Amino acid sequence: MLFISLLLILVLSFCFVGIFLGAPYMPTLNKQVEIALELAELKKGDTLLELGCGDGRVLIAAAKKDIKAIGYEINPFLVLICYLRTIKYRQLVQIKWGNYWDKSWPAADIVFVFLISRYMEKLDKRLNNYPYKPIKLISFAFKIKGKRITKSKNGLFLYIYK
Ligand SMILES: C[S@@+](CC[C@H](N)C(=O)[O-])C[C@H]1O[C@@H](n2cnc3c(N)ncnc32)[C@H](O)[C@@H]1O
């Protein structure tokens, strides 16, 4: 019974939640993560916000460059993995468990996302009303319809909200 319950929670966390609330889990390749940070031209002391931080690889790459990183993640299994992987960077990395659409997003210099196309418009509206502008958005794989791309490389798109 316990095994079936755990299995059910696992399936719900990885499939249902991701598909209906943002994007299912699929990690960005490490090479793309490096390109994302290059595109963003972040400086030491900047803050990166990641919506759906998965296993924490983007947060770790940012912390290695002395960038503060805050990640939201809804899947409790990934929150645990992410928490354990980022222990070494606790001074710089914060992980928040929950649905990022329901949270008020903290002040940050950049937001990194790997969503699915149907959530890009919602994200755009939210960033247009973001109180701590300017903020850069790096989106992996998906574009925002009708918004000018400032830079792009290898499937990563940089947008600026002023
Ligand atoms: C495509 S994966 C990307 C993971 C990570 N950003 C990366 O690039 O490696 C999307 C992640 O967002 C999480 N997610 C989806 N919808 C969410 C929501 N509404 N709130 C918080 N996390 C969410 C999923 O659980 C998944 O880990």
The ligand as an SDF file (V2000), in Angstrom:
LIG
                    3D

 27 29  0  0  0  0  0  0  0  0999 V2000
   11.3890   21.5610  -18.2680 C   0  0  0  0  0  0  0  0  0  0  0  0
   11.8060   21.3500  -16.5550 S   0  0  0  0  0  0  0  0  0  0  0  0
   13.1950   22.4370  -16.4220 C   0  0  0  0  0  0  0  0  0  0  0  0
   14.0410   22.1830  -15.1950 C   0  0  0  0  0  0  0  0  0  0  0  0
   15.1970   23.1730  -15.0250 C   0  0  0  0  0  0  0  0  0  0  0  0
   14.7130   24.5450  -15.1030 N   0  0  0  0  0  0  0  0  0  0  0  0
   16.2470   22.9660  -16.0880 C   0  0  0  0  0  0  0  0  0  0  0  0
   16.2720   23.8150  -17.0080 O   0  0  0  0  0  0  0  0  0  0  0  0
   17.0270   22.0200  -16.0320 O   0  0  0  0  0  0  0  0  0  0  0  0
   10.4810   22.3020  -15.7770 C   0  0  0  0  0  0  0  0  0  0  0  0
   10.5030   22.2080  -14.2570 C   0  0  0  0  0  0  0  0  0  0  0  0
    9.5110   23.1020  -13.7400 O   0  0  0  0  0  0  0  0  0  0  0  0
    8.7820   22.4590  -12.6960 C   0  0  0  0  0  0  0  0  0  0  0  0
    7.4620   23.1030  -12.6700 N   0  0  0  0  0  0  0  0  0  0  0  0
    6.4980   23.0280  -13.6230 C   0  0  0  0  0  0  0  0  0  0  0  0
    5.4480   23.8030  -13.2960 N   0  0  0  0  0  0  0  0  0  0  0  0
    5.7630   24.3890  -12.1060 C   0  0  0  0  0  0  0  0  0  0  0  0
    5.0740   25.3140  -11.2720 C   0  0  0  0  0  0  0  0  0  0  0  0
    3.8790   25.7990  -11.6170 N   0  0  0  0  0  0  0  0  0  0  0  0
    5.6790   25.7250  -10.1380 N   0  0  0  0  0  0  0  0  0  0  0  0
    6.9220   25.2410   -9.7940 C   0  0  0  0  0  0  0  0  0  0  0  0
    7.6180   24.3620  -10.5490 N   0  0  0  0  0  0  0  0  0  0  0  0
    7.0500   23.9410  -11.7000 C   0  0  0  0  0  0  0  0  0  0  0  0
    8.7530   20.9830  -13.1120 C   0  0  0  0  0  0  0  0  0  0  0  0
    8.5340   20.1500  -12.0150 O   0  0  0  0  0  0  0  0  0  0  0  0
   10.1430   20.8240  -13.7180 C   0  0  0  0  0  0  0  0  0  0  0  0
   11.1000   20.4660  -12.7690 O   0  0  0  0  0  0  0  0  0  0  0  0
  1  2  1  0
  2  3  1  0
  2 10  1  0
  3  4  1  0
  4  5  1  0
  5  6  1  0
  5  7  1  0
  7  8  2  0
  7  9  1  0
 10 11  1  0
 11 12  1  0
 11 26  1  0
 12 13  1  0
 13 14  1  0
 13 24  1  0
 14 15  1  0
 14 23  1  0
 15 16  2  0
 16 17  1  0
 17 18  1  0
 17 23  2  0
 18 19  1  0
 18 20  2  0
 20 21  1  0
 21 22  2  0
 22 23  1  0
 24 25  1  0
 24 26  1  0
 26 27  1  0
M  CHG  2   2   1   9  -1
M  END
$$$$
